[in-house]
Structure formats: structure tokens, C-alpha cells
Amino acid sequence: MKVLALFLALGTTIAACTLLADDPPQNSCVSDLDCFTDIERCYLDAGVCEPKPDAAP
């Protein structure tokens, strides 16, 4: 019975945390600093972060 109560409390805590989570960030930018700098760059004409072109042929 104690195990069931523990799982119920844990499940309630996890559910409450997911309700308070922030929305994912928008894919908009005004400079390269708004993107993942190692793999993305900001295309100013569209205002979105896109992956950098691959250097391999």
C-alpha cells in the first residue's frame, strides 16, 4: 500500500511539473546569436534559424 501511495505522489508531482513547463522557443531570430551557434545560422531575409550548409562535398 505504501508503494502505491509513493507512485501516486510521484506521478502527481511529475504531472504538475509538465503543466508548468514553458513552451518551446520560437524559431525566429535577428542575429546568429539567437540560434545554436555551432550548427545553425540566422537567415535574415526569412528571420529563422536554419542549419549551416555542410562543408563536405
Secondary structure, DSSP 8 states (H G I E B T S, - for coil): -HHHHHHHHHHHHHHHHHHT------SB-SSGGGS-TTTEEEETTTTEEEE---S--
